[in-house]
Structures are given as C-alpha cells and as structure tokens.
Amino acid sequence: MTRSTGELELMLRDYRLTTAEIIYRLPDHPVLLQSYVWQEFDLAPKFPTLKKFLEFWNRELDGKIHSVKVMHAELITPAEFKLVNAPIVIH
C-alpha cells in the first residue's frame, strides 16, 4: 500500500488531517516557551492519536506543556469524492 492509498483509506474512515501547535517550557529555562508543530491524520473531535502523543510527551519528555492549539481540515467531503468506473488508457 502506498502512502497516498493509506491516507485515502484513513480519510474514508473519517480521519482528517490534524495539526497541533504545542507550546512547551524549556526544561533548563522554564520561563522560556518553545513551539512544536505536530501533524497526523486523526479523528475529530476526540483526537485519539493526538491524545496518545501528548500522553507520550508528558511521560517521556522533560519540557512541560504550556498549551496546545488544534486545527483540522476535512480534505474529502461527500460532494468532492466520486467513484468513477471508466477505463484509463496509458500509452
């Protein structure tokens, strides 16, 4: 399975491209904030993949999370996705 085929299958199961901006404190300088951008396909509105990543972060990384901003986009909507049964000619 190619990457794009896997992504299409996820989108057909209601996964959407999700981006999270994670603002965290630097371990050695907690008054300073740093930004990390995370992007994966996830299920809105519960975002289980993002929650799993944030649990990993809290368990394994030293930088304490200050805030998380989440955005997601519907890349395929019913009006845009149509099955086509037609031959394709390749020369």
C-alpha positions as CSV (number, residue, x, y, z in Angstrom):
1,M,0.0,0.0,0.0
2,T,1.4,3.4,-1.0
3,R,1.3,6.3,1.4
4,S,-1.4,8.1,-0.5
5,T,-3.6,5.0,-0.6
6,G,-3.2,4.6,3.2
7,E,-4.1,8.3,3.7
8,L,-7.2,7.9,1.4
9,E,-8.4,4.9,3.4
10,L,-8.0,6.9,6.6
11,M,-9.9,9.8,5.2
12,L,-12.7,7.5,4.1
13,R,-12.9,6.3,7.7
14,D,-13.5,10.0,8.8
15,Y,-9.9,10.7,9.8
16,R,-8.9,14.3,9.0
17,L,-5.5,16.0,8.7
18,T,-4.9,17.4,12.2
19,T,-2.3,20.0,13.1
20,A,-1.4,20.8,16.7
21,E,0.8,23.6,17.8
22,I,2.3,22.5,21.2
23,I,3.8,25.3,23.3
24,Y,6.1,23.9,26.0
25,R,8.5,25.2,28.6
26,L,12.2,24.6,28.0
27,P,13.5,22.2,30.7
28,D,16.6,24.2,31.6
29,H,14.9,27.6,31.3
30,P,11.2,27.2,32.3
31,V,10.4,30.9,31.8
32,L,11.1,30.4,28.0
33,L,8.5,28.9,25.7
34,Q,9.2,26.8,22.6
35,S,6.8,25.8,19.8
36,Y,6.5,22.3,18.3
37,V,4.1,21.5,15.4
38,W,2.6,18.0,15.2
39,Q,0.6,16.8,12.2
40,E,-1.1,13.5,11.6
41,F,-4.4,12.1,10.5
42,D,-6.8,11.9,13.5
43,L,-10.5,11.6,14.4
44,A,-12.2,14.8,15.4
45,P,-13.5,15.8,17.9
46,K,-11.9,13.3,20.3
47,F,-8.4,13.2,18.6
48,P,-7.2,9.8,20.0
49,T,-3.9,9.9,18.1
50,L,-3.1,13.4,19.4
51,K,-4.0,12.4,22.9
52,K,-1.8,9.3,22.7
53,F,1.1,11.6,21.5
54,L,0.5,14.1,24.3
55,E,0.5,11.2,26.9
56,F,3.8,10.1,25.5
57,W,5.1,13.6,25.7
58,N,4.1,14.0,29.4
59,R,5.5,10.6,30.2
60,E,8.8,10.7,28.3
61,L,9.9,14.3,27.6
62,D,11.1,16.9,30.1
63,G,9.5,20.0,28.6
64,K,6.2,20.7,30.4
65,I,3.4,21.5,28.0
66,H,2.1,25.1,28.4
67,S,-0.8,24.9,25.8
68,V,-2.0,23.1,22.7
69,K,-3.8,24.6,19.8
70,V,-5.6,22.1,17.5
71,M,-6.7,22.6,13.9
72,H,-8.2,20.1,11.5
73,A,-9.4,20.1,7.9
74,E,-11.9,18.0,6.0
75,L,-10.0,17.1,2.9
76,I,-12.7,14.9,1.4
77,T,-16.4,15.8,1.6
78,P,-19.2,13.9,0.0
79,A,-19.6,16.4,-2.7
80,E,-16.0,16.1,-3.8
81,F,-15.4,12.4,-3.7
82,K,-17.0,10.4,-6.6
83,L,-16.2,6.9,-7.7
84,V,-15.6,6.7,-11.5
85,N,-16.0,3.5,-13.4
86,A,-14.1,4.3,-16.6
87,P,-11.1,2.8,-18.5
88,I,-7.8,4.6,-18.3
89,V,-5.6,4.4,-21.4
90,I,-1.9,4.6,-20.9
91,H,0.3,4.9,-23.9
